[in-house]
Each structure stands twice: as structure tokens, then as C-alpha cells.
Amino acid sequence: MQLAPSASRPRALPMAIALAFGLGLPLAPISGSALEGPAPAKPGEATAPAVAAKPRVVIVATGGTIAGAGADAANSATYQAAKVPVDKLIAAVPAIAQVAEVRGEQAFQIASESFTNAQWIQLAKQVSALVKRDDVDGVVITHGTDTVEETAYFLDLVVKTDKPIVMVASMRPSTAISADGALNLLDAVVVAGAKDSRGKGVLLTMNDEIQAGRDTTKRVNIKPSAFFSQWGPLGMVVEGKTYWFRAPVKRHGTTSEFDIDSIDALPEVAIVYGSGNMHPEPYTSAVAGGAKAIIHAGTGNGSVAGYLVDTLKDIRGKGVQIIRSSRVGDGFVLRNAEQPDDKYDWVVAHDLNPQKAKILAAIALTKTQDTKELQRIFWEY
């Protein structure tokens, strides 16, 4: 008679002995190993596989609220950004050491609204150099929330790698009650070190969610749940594990035609915000200031007021690109709807909001001035 296996062998043995007595079966002597567990492996015998090496993650710090400090624990919206250096950010989250081998680099120590083209280029070159290293499996970038979506999209377009690049930020300084930065940073390291994060482009990890850097945007200025994408998050991080639900389809990373290693400067691109009762001066002033393209953040479907059409046509005639985006949070701008874009030689930004359209336009203009090519780029990225 064969006995069913038991998860608890010492408890099963007395039952087997009693059953053997009841059936009149001879009892075999019980070895000490049956009670004490398996003997140690002898020399030359196979042993259990070694614990997998931890991923190697570099945290590049740029400042922002995640490195901020307030005067009081009750200050969640009033504080000074960019005060805590990267080594203290890492030391404040001891659990990071359990999920990855981490080291830090301090790129900048600024509030993110102060980012310029020069700093985006510098950061992208630094990250590009890091992901080329064999001893780096992923990169985390701490950043302020105000422009993190722009930095994320810029890196998504110009850093040619399939290694995870993860942006992380916080809405509350580290000194605040219920500060969100520590868990956000831990989650970002988890995502950067996860093999299933590869090839998904630049990511943003906040509030337990994994957002696509291309799609996500800041919609709330005083709550931890500040970032949204109209297409939804890619996944979540729960108790140190990644859960994925969708993948990005737009070109990025290794499939991008842009490469930060060949970009040293960006052309100026201006945004003019649409409203009722507009005036031409913001557009003409942008051109006078050296803008090579103007993102028209129009109402509705990127609408242009009838009394501004001639101004925009004249600007385009001078070689400055006109790109119709929308001030509306969701949806996308349809070409040749509201305005005859083909006739006026204008471009539409598709589903990119004005600030992301500005990033793509600046990068695209380093390659081409052709309107048809620019429109292709806006469809594909």
C-alpha cells in the first residue's frame, strides 16, 4: 500500500507506523535522515542553484520635490525643492539594498521648472553613456514633477537602448507626513531592475503605477495621484513586484531614428496657448525671438481663430513651422479638420499635448524641415 505524501513528514510517520501495525505489516527501521531532513551534499554532488545576482541600478539625481524639505511635517505643498543629495535619498530607503545593487550620481540639483534644452541634452548624454555599460542593468532618474513628463519623452526619443530608464518623482517633500518619495523611489528601482521592463521605453513610476513616459502628464498639482495617461498606465508595482497590462506601440529607444550622441543643440520651439479673444503678438514675438516652430495649443481640435489664420499663414511662409496641438487634456488633433492643414502646409501633433509636441518638434527639426516628414514623425512617435 502506498501512502500519500505529506507536507509535514514527521507528523505523517506516526500515522504510517500505526497503519502498519493495524495491517500486520513488518516495520522497516526508521533512519535518522527521515526525521532530520536531507543530508548535506557530498563533494562532487550537485547543489541547489545559487541565488540570482541582484540587478545593478544607477540612480541619477536632478533635484525636485523628491529631494525637497519643508519647514514642518505638516507642509506638503510649501517647501524648498532640490535640497537632499542623492546619497541621502538612497540611504533614506534601506529596502533598496534588498532589491538591487545601487549607486548614485548627482547630475543637477534644481527644481524641474528650471530645466533648459542644454540640461536635457546633458542628462540624455549621461544616461546614454550609463546604459552602454555592461555593469548597468537599469537607470532611475529622480526629478521634479513639473517637467518630468517632458524629460521622460525627450529621453524616450533620443536614448537608444532597451534597458529600463525609469523616471521617479514625488508630490510631497521627504519631511512631510505621508511623504510619497521613499516608496516611489523603491518602486522605481524595482522597475529599473526588472527584466520584464526592458524594451518598454522610458517609464514613470509614481503612486504604485507604471506610466509610459510618452503618454503620461501631470494633471493635479497637490495630490500624490498627479499623473495620468488617457491610454491608461502600463502596469503597477505592488509589494516589490511588477504587474504589466499593456505595452507602448509608438517608436522609442532602439527603434528611434534620433540619437543623443549626435545631438548637441536643439532649435527653439514656442508654445502659444489658445483661448477666446486672442492677439497675433504672441506668435510674431515668438518668431522675433528665434522660434523655428510654434506649437499652437488651440481650443478643441487645435482650432485656430479665423482672425489669426492669416498671421499663422504668414509665419509659415517665412519658414517657421506651425504645429496644431490642443489645450484639451485628452483626445487627438485630426488633420485637415477645423483647418486645411494640407493647403496651409501645417502639421498636427496627433495625441501629444503641447509640451510634448514641443519636445518632439525640437528633436525632429534637427533632422528635417520638410513638413511631410515632420507629419510622419508626429504619427510615428
ZIUR-V399517 format. One record per residue. RES is the residue in one small letter. OMEGA is omega in radians with two decimals (NA if undefined). Layout:
BEGIN
((RES,OMEGA) (RES,OMEGA))
END
This chain:
BEGIN
((m,-3.11) (q,-3.12) (l,3.09) (a,3.12) (p,3.13) (s,3.09) (a,-3.09) (s,-3.02) (r,-3.12) (p,3.12) (r,-3.10) (a,-3.07) (l,3.12) (p,3.12) (m,3.12) (a,3.12) (i,-3.14) (a,-3.14) (l,3.11) (a,3.08) (f,-3.08) (g,-3.12) (l,-3.14) (g,-3.11) (l,3.09) (p,3.14) (l,3.02) (a,3.11) (p,-3.13) (i,-3.13) (s,3.10) (g,-3.09) (s,3.14) (a,-3.13) (l,-3.00) (e,-3.12) (g,-3.06) (p,3.12) (a,3.09) (p,3.14) (a,3.10) (k,3.11) (p,-3.14) (g,3.14) (e,3.12) (a,3.09) (t,3.13) (a,-3.13) (p,-3.14) (a,3.10) (v,-3.09) (a,3.12) (a,3.11) (k,3.05) (p,-3.11) (r,-3.01) (v,3.05) (v,3.07) (i,3.11) (v,-3.06) (a,3.11) (t,-3.12) (g,3.11) (g,-3.12) (t,3.14) (i,3.06) (a,-3.08) (g,3.12) (a,3.09) (g,-3.12) (a,-3.05) (d,-3.13) (a,3.12) (a,3.13) (n,3.10) (s,-3.13) (a,3.13) (t,-3.04) (y,3.04) (q,3.13) (a,2.97) (a,3.13) (k,-3.02) (v,-3.14) (p,-3.00) (v,-3.11) (d,3.11) (k,3.05) (l,-3.13) (i,-3.11) (a,-3.11) (a,-3.13) (v,-3.08) (p,-3.11) (a,3.12) (i,-3.10) (a,-3.14) (q,-3.04) (v,-3.10) (a,2.92) (e,-2.96) (v,2.91) (r,-3.06) (g,3.00) (e,3.13) (q,3.13) (a,3.10) (f,2.99) (q,-3.03) (i,2.95) (a,-2.92) (s,3.08) (e,-3.13) (s,3.10) (f,3.08) (t,3.06) (n,-3.11) (a,-3.13) (q,3.04) (w,-3.14) (i,3.14) (q,-3.14) (l,-3.11) (a,3.11) (k,3.10) (q,3.14) (v,3.12) (s,3.11) (a,-3.13) (l,-3.06) (v,3.05) (k,-3.08) (r,3.12) (d,-3.12) (d,3.07) (v,3.13) (d,-3.14) (g,-3.12) (v,3.01) (v,3.12) (i,3.05) (t,-2.91) (h,2.98) (g,-3.05) (t,-3.00) (d,-3.12) (t,-3.11) (v,3.14) (e,3.12) (e,3.08) (t,3.14) (a,-3.10) (y,3.10) (f,3.13) (l,3.13) (d,-3.07) (l,-2.91) (v,3.12) (v,-3.01) (k,-3.14) (t,2.97) (d,3.06) (k,-3.12) (p,2.96) (i,-2.98) (v,3.02) (m,3.07) (v,-3.12) (a,3.05) (s,3.11) (m,3.13) (r,3.11) (p,-3.08) (s,-3.11) (t,-3.05) (a,2.96) (i,-3.13) (s,3.06) (a,-3.05) (d,-3.02) (g,-3.06) (a,3.14) (l,3.08) (n,-3.13) (l,3.10) (l,3.14) (d,-3.14) (a,3.10) (v,3.08) (v,-3.11) (v,-3.12) (a,-3.12) (g,-3.07) (a,3.12) (k,-3.12) (d,3.03) (s,-3.07) (r,3.03) (g,-3.11) (k,3.14) (g,3.12) (v,-3.05) (l,3.00) (l,-3.13) (t,3.08) (m,3.02) (n,3.12) (d,-3.07) (e,3.02) (i,-3.10) (q,3.01) (a,-3.14) (g,3.11) (r,-2.92) (d,-2.94) (t,3.12) (t,-3.13) (k,-3.13) (r,-3.13) (v,-3.06) (n,-3.08) (i,3.13) (k,3.10) (p,3.10) (s,-2.96) (a,-2.98) (f,-3.10) (f,2.93) (s,3.12) (q,3.14) (w,3.09) (g,3.10) (p,3.06) (l,-3.09) (g,-3.13) (m,2.97) (v,-3.14) (v,3.10) (e,3.03) (g,3.14) (k,3.12) (t,3.05) (y,-3.05) (w,-3.11) (f,3.07) (r,-3.14) (a,3.12) (p,-3.11) (v,3.14) (k,-3.09) (r,-3.14) (h,2.99) (g,-3.05) (t,3.14) (t,-3.11) (s,3.06) (e,-3.13) (f,-3.09) (d,-3.09) (i,-3.13) (d,3.12) (s,3.13) (i,3.12) (d,3.13) (a,3.12) (l,3.05) (p,3.12) (e,3.06) (v,-3.10) (a,3.03) (i,3.02) (v,-3.04) (y,-3.10) (g,3.09) (s,2.97) (g,3.07) (n,-3.14) (m,-3.14) (h,-3.09) (p,-3.01) (e,3.11) (p,3.13) (y,-3.10) (t,3.10) (s,3.10) (a,3.12) (v,3.12) (a,3.14) (g,3.05) (g,3.14) (a,3.07) (k,3.07) (a,3.07) (i,3.02) (i,3.09) (h,3.13) (a,-2.98) (g,3.02) (t,3.04) (g,-3.10) (n,-3.10) (g,-3.02) (s,3.07) (v,3.13) (a,-3.10) (g,-3.10) (y,3.10) (l,-3.04) (v,-3.11) (d,3.10) (t,-3.12) (l,3.08) (k,3.13) (d,3.12) (i,3.12) (r,3.11) (g,3.11) (k,3.06) (g,3.11) (v,-3.13) (q,3.04) (i,-3.09) (i,-3.10) (r,2.99) (s,-3.12) (s,3.05) (r,3.13) (v,-3.03) (g,-3.06) (d,-3.11) (g,3.08) (f,-3.07) (v,3.12) (l,3.12) (r,3.14) (n,2.97) (a,-3.02) (e,3.14) (q,3.12) (p,-3.05) (d,3.11) (d,-3.10) (k,-3.07) (y,-3.13) (d,3.08) (w,3.13) (v,3.01) (v,-3.02) (a,-3.11) (h,-3.07) (d,-3.13) (l,3.06) (n,-3.04) (p,-3.09) (q,3.07) (k,3.06) (a,3.10) (k,3.13) (i,-3.11) (l,3.13) (a,-3.12) (a,-3.14) (i,-3.11) (a,-3.12) (l,3.02) (t,-3.11) (k,-2.97) (t,2.98) (q,-3.09) (d,-3.05) (t,3.14) (k,3.09) (e,3.10) (l,3.13) (q,3.07) (r,-3.13) (i,-3.14) (f,3.07) (w,-2.96) (e,-3.08) (y,NA))
END
